[in-house]
Amino acid sequence: MGGLLNCGLLSGAVIGAILAILGGALIPLGNYFVEKTVKKETVIENGTIAYENWLVPGSPVYRQFWFFDVQNPKEVMENGSHPILKQKGPYTYRVRYLPKENITQHNDSTVSFYQPNIALFQPDLSVGPENDTFTIVNLAVVYNETLDGLYRIHNGKNDTSKTALIETYKDKTTLPYWPGGCAMINGTDGASFPPFVQKTARLDLFSSDICRSIYSNFDSEQTVKDIPLYRFIVPPGAFASPLVNPDNICFCTEKEISQNCTLAGALDISSCKQGKPVYVTLPHFLYASEEIAQGVEGLHPNPPEHMTFLDVEPTTGFTLQFAKRLQINLLVRPSTKITVLKKIKLPFLFPILWLNETAIIDDKKAEFFREKVTNKIKLLHLLQAVLIIAGSVMFLGFLVSFLVCRAQKSK
C-alpha cells in the first residue's frame, strides 16, 4: 500500500512538473504565433489590418487652432510696447479623412503615395465661425497645399523591422533645408512604427509641417480603452540649444534670434516656406530660452497641454492616440516702411497661432483591436501563467507529501 501511495505521489509530482514545463514551453511557442500573426497583419498591403488603417486613419483626426489675439494694438503701434496676447480657440478642422492617392506597390517592398491635405471645418468643435476675426501681424502664413508628398515607405513585407519607415520624400532621401545629419529623413510619419516596440527604443518621425525629422523617447505606460500602450514624448533635448545638444547645431541656420546658436526652442523654417520669416516653436514657447519669449506677454507654457506625445501599442507598433503640437511665429523687425513696425525697438518672434493635431482610437476600432490583438495576447499569457502555477503547486505538493510518507515509512 505504501509503495502504491509513493508511486501515485511520484506520478503526481511528474504530472505537475510536466504542466510547469508545458507552461514554460508555451512562452516561446506562444510568442512565435503572436509574432507570426502580427508580422502578417502589420504589412502595409491590401487585405491587412495595417493597410486598412493606413489607407484612411481608423479614427477621426482633428487639427485644432488657437490664434493669438493682440490686446493692445494701439500701444504696440504708437509706443512700440510689447504685444499682450490672448489665445482664442480652438477652431477645429477634420484632416486626413480622405484616402491616400496614387498608391503604387513597388518590387522592392516599398509603397509610394500622396497624402491629401484637405481640411474640413467643424463648427460644433469650434468656439466661433471659420471667418472669425483677430488682431495679428498682417503677414500671410498659409499651409494650403492640397497634397503632401510624394512619400515612399517600406511596406514591411520582406522586413517588418522597416515597416512604415520613410525611404524617400518627394523622391529624395535628404532635405535641402539643412546641412549634415539634420537633412536626413528619419523614421515614419508617426501613424505607426515597426512592430514589437521596446521601451528603450527611440522612435524617429518625419513631419513635413516643420520640414525636419524629430525623435521621441519612452515616457510612461498608458491604458486607452482597455488597451495597454507606451507613451513616447518629444523631449526638451530635441529643441535644446547646440550647447546642450550638439546634434542640433545643423538646425541652427540663423544667428540673430538664436544669439549665435546659444538659445533653445526656436527653429527657422523660412527656407522651406518660400522665404517667409517663419519660425516654429512649441506652443507658448514651451522649452524655449527666456530670451525667445521676451518680445511678447501673455504666454503660459504648460507641458501636459503643449508637449507632443504618441501612445503606441507595442506589439503592433500602431499609434492609437497622439497629440502633435506646434506654434507658428513670424520674425518681426523694426521697419520705417511698415507703419505698425515703426516703433518696434528690437527683432522678436511674434506668435501667430498654435495647433494641436490629435486623434484617439474610437470605440468601434478599439473593440476590434481588443478582439484581434489585445485579448489574444492576454489569453495566451493567462494560459501560460495558469499552467506554470498549477504545475508548480502540484509538483511541490506531491513532492512534500512524498517526502513526508518516506519519513513515516522509515520510522
C-alpha positions in Angstrom: 0.0 0.0 0.0 2.8 2.4 1.0 4.6 1.6 -2.3 1.4 2.3 -4.3 1.0 5.6 -2.4 4.5 6.6 -3.1 4.1 5.7 -6.8 1.0 7.8 -7.0 2.7 10.7 -5.3 5.6 10.4 -7.7 3.2 10.3 -10.6 1.5 13.5 -9.4 4.8 15.2 -9.0 5.8 14.1 -12.5 2.5 15.4 -13.9 3.0 18.7 -12.0 6.5 19.0 -13.4 5.2 18.3 -16.9 2.5 21.0 -16.6 5.0 23.5 -15.3 7.4 22.7 -18.2 4.5 22.9 -20.7 3.5 26.3 -19.4 7.1 27.4 -19.8 7.3 25.9 -23.2 4.2 27.9 -24.2 6.0 31.1 -23.8 8.3 30.8 -26.8 5.6 28.9 -28.7 3.0 31.5 -28.0 5.4 34.3 -28.8 6.1 32.6 -32.1 2.5 32.5 -33.1 1.9 36.1 -31.9 4.9 37.3 -33.8 3.9 35.4 -36.9 0.3 36.9 -36.8 1.5 40.4 -36.0 4.1 40.4 -38.8 1.4 39.3 -41.2 -1.2 41.9 -40.1 1.3 44.8 -39.9 2.4 44.6 -43.5 1.1 47.5 -45.5 -0.6 45.7 -48.3 -4.2 45.2 -49.3 -6.1 42.9 -47.0 -4.2 43.5 -43.7 -5.3 45.5 -40.7 -2.3 47.8 -41.1 -3.3 48.6 -44.7 -6.9 49.4 -43.8 -5.8 51.8 -41.1 -3.0 53.2 -43.2 -5.2 54.0 -46.3 -7.6 56.1 -44.1 -7.0 56.5 -40.4 -9.3 54.3 -38.4 -10.3 57.2 -36.2 -11.1 60.9 -36.9 -8.0 63.1 -36.9 -8.6 66.7 -35.9 -6.4 69.8 -36.2 -7.2 72.5 -33.7 -6.0 76.1 -34.0 -5.6 78.7 -31.3 -4.9 82.2 -32.6 -3.1 84.8 -30.6 -5.2 88.0 -30.4 -3.3 91.2 -29.7 -5.0 93.0 -26.8 -3.1 96.3 -27.1 -2.6 97.1 -30.8 -2.7 100.8 -30.3 0.2 100.7 -27.7 2.2 98.4 -30.0 1.9 100.8 -33.0 2.3 104.1 -31.2 4.8 103.2 -28.4 6.5 100.0 -29.6 5.1 98.3 -26.5 5.3 94.5 -26.1 2.2 92.9 -27.6 -0.1 91.4 -24.9 -1.5 88.2 -26.4 -4.6 86.2 -25.5 -5.2 82.9 -27.3 -8.6 82.3 -28.9 -9.7 78.9 -29.9 -10.0 76.1 -30.7 -11.1 76.4 -34.3 -11.2 72.8 -35.3 -10.8 71.1 -38.7 -11.0 67.4 -39.6 -8.0 66.3 -41.6 -6.7 63.0 -43.1 -10.2 61.8 -43.8 -9.6 61.2 -47.5 -7.8 58.0 -48.7 -4.2 58.3 -49.8 -3.8 58.8 -53.6 -1.6 57.4 -56.4 -0.8 54.3 -54.3 1.8 52.2 -56.0 3.3 49.0 -54.6 6.9 48.5 -55.8 9.0 45.4 -56.2 11.5 46.4 -53.5 8.8 46.1 -50.8 8.1 49.8 -50.7 4.8 51.7 -51.4 4.5 55.3 -52.7 1.6 57.6 -52.3 0.4 61.2 -51.8 -1.4 62.3 -48.6 -4.4 64.6 -49.3 -4.1 67.7 -47.2 -7.7 68.9 -47.2 -9.3 70.3 -44.0 -13.0 70.3 -43.2 -14.2 72.9 -40.7 -16.0 71.5 -37.6 -18.3 74.3 -36.2 -19.6 72.1 -33.4 -16.0 71.7 -32.1 -15.0 75.3 -32.5 -15.5 78.5 -30.4 -16.5 80.6 -33.3 -17.2 80.7 -37.1 -14.5 80.0 -39.7 -14.4 83.7 -40.7 -13.9 85.0 -37.1 -11.6 88.0 -36.7 -8.4 88.6 -34.8 -5.8 91.3 -34.4 -2.5 89.7 -35.5 0.5 90.6 -37.6 -0.8 91.2 -41.2 1.6 88.8 -42.9 0.2 85.7 -44.6 1.3 82.3 -43.3 -0.8 79.7 -45.1 -0.4 76.0 -45.4 -2.6 75.5 -48.4 -1.0 72.6 -50.3 -3.7 70.1 -51.3 -1.4 67.1 -51.5 1.6 66.2 -49.3 4.2 64.0 -50.8 5.3 62.1 -52.8 6.1 59.6 -50.0 7.7 56.3 -50.5 7.8 54.0 -47.4 8.7 50.4 -46.6 5.6 48.1 -46.5 7.3 45.6 -44.2 6.7 42.6 -46.5 10.3 41.4 -46.6 11.5 43.0 -43.3 9.0 44.0 -40.6 11.7 46.0 -38.8 11.3 48.6 -41.6 7.5 48.7 -41.7 6.3 52.3 -42.4 9.8 53.8 -42.4 10.1 56.5 -45.0 12.5 55.7 -47.8 12.1 59.0 -49.8 10.1 62.2 -49.6 9.5 64.0 -52.9 11.9 61.4 -54.4 14.7 62.5 -52.1 16.4 60.7 -49.2 17.5 64.0 -47.6 16.0 67.5 -47.2 17.6 70.5 -48.9 16.9 72.9 -46.0 19.5 71.6 -43.6 23.2 70.7 -43.7 24.8 67.4 -42.4 22.8 64.9 -40.4 19.9 67.3 -39.9 19.0 66.8 -43.6 18.2 63.1 -43.1 14.6 61.8 -43.4 14.3 59.5 -40.5 11.5 57.3 -39.1 7.8 57.2 -40.0 5.1 59.8 -40.3 4.1 58.9 -36.7 0.9 57.0 -37.6 2.6 53.7 -36.9 6.0 52.2 -36.3 7.7 48.8 -36.9 6.1 46.2 -34.6 7.4 45.0 -31.2 8.3 48.4 -29.8 10.6 48.4 -26.8 10.7 51.0 -24.0 14.3 51.5 -24.7 13.7 52.4 -28.4 14.0 55.9 -29.8 11.1 56.5 -32.2 12.0 58.8 -35.1 9.4 60.6 -37.1 9.3 63.0 -40.0 7.0 66.0 -40.1 6.5 67.9 -43.3 4.9 70.7 -41.3 8.2 71.6 -39.7 10.4 70.4 -42.6 12.5 68.1 -40.5 12.8 64.7 -38.7 12.5 64.6 -34.9 12.6 61.9 -32.3 10.6 60.7 -29.2 11.6 58.7 -26.1 9.6 56.5 -23.8 7.8 58.3 -21.0 5.2 56.1 -19.4 2.7 53.3 -19.7 -0.8 54.3 -20.6 -4.1 52.5 -21.0 -6.6 53.7 -23.5 -10.0 51.9 -23.8 -8.5 48.8 -22.1 -5.6 48.7 -24.5 -2.1 48.9 -22.9 0.1 51.5 -24.6 3.5 53.0 -24.4 3.6 56.8 -24.3 6.5 58.4 -26.2 7.1 62.1 -26.0 9.3 64.6 -27.9 11.7 65.6 -25.2 13.2 69.0 -24.4 16.5 67.8 -25.8 15.0 67.8 -29.3 14.7 71.6 -29.1 17.8 72.3 -26.9 20.5 74.7 -28.0 23.6 73.2 -29.6 25.4 74.0 -26.3 23.3 71.3 -24.6 22.6 69.0 -27.6 25.5 69.3 -30.2 23.4 67.3 -32.7 21.2 70.4 -33.1 23.9 72.6 -34.5 22.9 71.8 -38.1 19.4 73.1 -37.3 20.8 76.5 -36.4 20.8 78.3 -39.7 20.4 81.9 -38.4 22.4 83.8 -35.7 20.0 86.7 -34.8 17.2 85.1 -32.8 19.3 82.2 -31.6 22.0 84.6 -30.5 24.7 82.7 -32.3 23.1 79.3 -31.7 23.2 79.6 -27.9 19.4 79.7 -27.3 16.8 76.9 -27.3 13.4 76.3 -28.6 13.0 78.1 -32.0 13.5 76.7 -35.5 13.9 78.9 -38.6 12.0 77.2 -41.4 12.0 80.1 -43.8 14.0 78.1 -46.4 11.1 75.6 -46.8 8.3 78.3 -46.6 9.1 80.3 -49.7 11.4 82.6 -47.8 8.7 83.8 -45.4 10.2 84.7 -42.0 8.5 81.7 -40.3 9.8 80.1 -37.1 8.4 77.0 -35.4 8.3 76.6 -31.6 6.3 74.5 -29.2 3.1 76.3 -28.1 3.6 79.2 -25.7 7.3 78.8 -26.3 7.5 75.6 -24.2 11.1 74.5 -23.6 12.4 77.8 -25.2 15.0 80.0 -23.7 13.6 83.0 -21.8 15.1 85.4 -24.4 13.0 83.8 -27.2 9.7 84.9 -25.4 10.8 88.3 -24.1 9.2 90.2 -27.0 5.6 89.4 -26.1 3.5 89.0 -23.0 0.6 86.7 -22.0 2.0 83.3 -22.8 1.8 80.4 -20.3 3.7 77.3 -21.3 2.3 74.1 -19.7 3.9 70.7 -20.7 0.8 68.5 -20.4 -1.1 70.9 -22.6 1.6 71.9 -25.1 4.0 68.9 -25.5 3.8 66.4 -28.3 3.2 62.7 -27.5 2.3 59.4 -29.2 0.6 56.5 -27.5 1.9 53.4 -29.3 0.6 49.8 -29.0 3.9 48.0 -28.5 3.1 44.7 -30.2 1.8 46.1 -33.5 3.5 49.5 -33.4 0.2 51.2 -34.2 -0.3 54.7 -32.8 -3.7 54.6 -31.1 -3.6 58.1 -29.6 -1.5 61.1 -30.3 -1.2 64.9 -30.0 1.2 66.8 -32.3 1.6 70.4 -31.2 3.5 73.3 -32.6 3.4 77.1 -32.8 3.8 79.3 -35.9 5.7 82.5 -35.3 6.8 85.4 -37.6 10.1 87.2 -37.2 9.3 90.9 -36.7 12.0 93.6 -37.2 11.8 97.4 -36.9 10.8 98.9 -40.2 10.4 102.6 -41.2 8.3 101.5 -44.2 5.7 99.5 -42.3 3.5 101.7 -40.0 2.8 99.0 -37.4 6.5 98.2 -37.1 8.0 101.7 -37.0 8.1 101.9 -33.2 9.5 98.3 -32.7 12.8 98.5 -31.0 14.3 95.0 -31.4 13.6 92.0 -33.6 11.4 89.4 -31.9 9.3 86.4 -32.6 5.6 87.2 -32.9 3.3 84.2 -32.2 0.5 83.9 -34.8 -1.2 80.6 -33.8 -0.6 77.2 -32.2 -2.1 74.0 -33.4 -2.9 70.6 -32.0 -3.3 67.7 -34.4 -4.8 64.9 -32.4 -6.7 61.6 -32.6 -7.8 58.7 -30.4 -8.9 55.3 -31.4 -12.7 55.2 -31.5 -14.9 52.7 -29.6 -15.6 50.5 -32.6 -12.0 50.3 -33.6 -10.9 49.7 -30.0 -13.3 46.8 -29.7 -12.0 45.3 -33.0 -8.4 45.8 -31.8 -9.0 44.2 -28.4 -10.6 41.2 -30.2 -7.9 40.7 -32.8 -4.8 41.6 -30.7 -5.1 42.5 -27.1 -7.4 39.8 -25.8 -5.5 37.1 -27.6 -2.2 38.2 -26.1 -3.9 38.4 -22.6 -5.4 34.9 -23.0 -2.0 33.4 -24.1 -0.2 35.0 -21.1 -3.0 33.8 -18.7 -2.8 30.2 -20.0 1.0 30.3 -19.6 0.7 31.6 -16.0 -2.1 29.0 -15.1 -0.1 26.1 -16.4 3.1 27.2 -14.7 1.4 27.9 -11.4 -0.8 24.8 -11.4 2.1 22.6 -12.4 4.4 24.1 -9.8 1.8 23.8 -7.0 1.1 20.1 -7.9 4.8 19.3 -8.2 5.7 20.9 -4.8 2.5 19.5 -3.1 3.1 15.9 -4.2 6.9 16.2 -3.6 6.3 17.3 0.0 3.7 14.6 0.6 6.1 12.0 -0.9 8.9 13.1 1.5 6.5 13.0 4.5 5.4 9.5 3.5 9.0 8.4 3.2 9.8 9.8 6.6 6.9 8.0 8.2 7.8 4.7 6.4 11.4 4.9 7.7 10.1 5.2 11.2 
